[in-house]
Amino acid sequence: MKIDYLQALKRIPEARGAWILHGQEPLLEQNLLDAFRKSWQQQEVERQRYDISSVSDWKNVFNALNSLSLFSQQLAIEVHGNIKPDANGLKQLKSYIQHNETNLLLIVLPKQDSSSLKSAFFQVVEANGVVVALTANYPQDRQRILSAEAEKLEIQLDNDAWQWLMQHHEHNLLAAKNSLMRVRDTFPDQQLIQTEQLYACLQDQSRYTTYDLSDALLEGNLAQSIKIFQYLIAAGEPESLILWTLSKEMRLLMQLFEQPHNALQLGIWKTKVSLYQQALRRLNPQQFLGWSTLLLQVDAAIKGMSNENAQHLIQQAIAELCGKTLFIQ
């Protein structure tokens, strides 16, 4: 079964079997994962997470699905990565879906190309489970999603304000949500937001954006990257959005290294292909091995799940992308 983001939100409490979330919209992924985790906590469902870096890692996932702890009646397993099961793993996946009644296997993938969406892996889950595309391709879809975010914040935007917000952030839903939060905090007594309030609140954010950070990273300009990062932090840009930018560039570089002739299929803009190719020539592929661990450390620090300094770790990730080493005392 294929459903969209808003339909998925409604189905979370009764989610069982196998689900795939795939796409490149961090706001949609973040919201769904938060909603799943909240639901699991309320229902006292045991949660485990696995990060897939090789096909053999799927063995651990299926072993876990078949072995509940003594204290759990239900299990939810989150799988993150972009490596799909082999033929034997597909057999185990089919068997799990056919015989499962209580557990949930939630597979979180980045954006997939058309051939991947037609693979046996997707077909198995689509036929027996749920596939959610984390996309918002049309303006009306993006406005519906952001309207739900505005409703959570107990604010409304008039028609002109919506048009201004959508144009200001183009297709970046997470940045648009952060702008809604910023305008709510700036004008706490204003329930109906107009263009004037948005402009007054956001005009001072226009010096640098995360897009500028991406360009500086790909150019290998460490000094400029750190300068933009410090500006974004001072301007109130959420660390989670900066992490998403770093994660996106790292993922695209690793994918382009493996598929050097598929830049456009990977979602890289035609005008940016040469930047990514130059970055790959500058970087040592051995660096890629530590990127996933570093991103997990940043994520944990941002969420307060470790004692490490999130901003120090972000600067370390920035240095990695620039092909430099940054030692923080």
NORUR-V490178 format. One line per field, one symbol per residue. ss: DSSP state (h for helix, s for strand, l for the rest). psi: psi as a letter, one per 40 degrees, with the letter a starting at -180 (. if undefined). burial: + if it has 24 or more other ideal C-beta (glycine too) atoms within 12 Angstrom, else -. A space follows every 50 residues. Layout:
BEGIN
ss->???
psi->???
burial->???
END
This chain:
BEGIN
ss->lsslhhhhhhhhhhllsssssssllhhhhhhhhhhhhhhhhhlllsssss ssllllhhhhhhhhhlllllllllssssssslllllhhhhhhhhhhhhhl lllssssssllllhhhhllhhhhhhhhhlsssssllllhhhhhhhhhhhh hhlllsslhhhhhhhhhhhlllhhhhhhhhhhhhhhlllllsslhhhhhh hhhhhllllhhhhhhhhhhllhhhhhhhhhhhhhllllhhhhhhhhhhhh hhhhhhhhlllllllllllhhhhhhhhhhhhhllhhhhhhhhhhhhhhhh hhlllllllhhhhhhhhhhhhllllllll
psi->hhiaddddddeddehibhihhiafgdddddddddddddddddefhhhihh hheidddddddddddegiideidihhhhhhafhiiaddddddddddddei ddihhhhhiahiidddeeiddddddddebhhhhgigdidddddddddddd ddefiihiddddddddddebegddddddddddddddgdehdhhidddddd dedeeediidddddddddefgdddddddddddddeehhdddddddddddd ddddddddgeefdddeehideeddddddddddihdddddedddddddddd ddeeeieihddddddddddddefihhhh.
burial->---+++-++-++--+++++++++++++++++++-+++-++----++++++ ++----++-+++-++--------++++++++++++---++-+++-++--+ --++++++++++---+----++-+++-+++++++++-----++-++++++ --+-+-+---++-+++-++-++++++++++++++-++-----+++-++-- ++--+--+++++++++++++++--++-++-+++-+-++++++++++++++ +++++++-----+--+++---+--++--++--+---++--++-++++++- ++-------++++++++++++++------
END
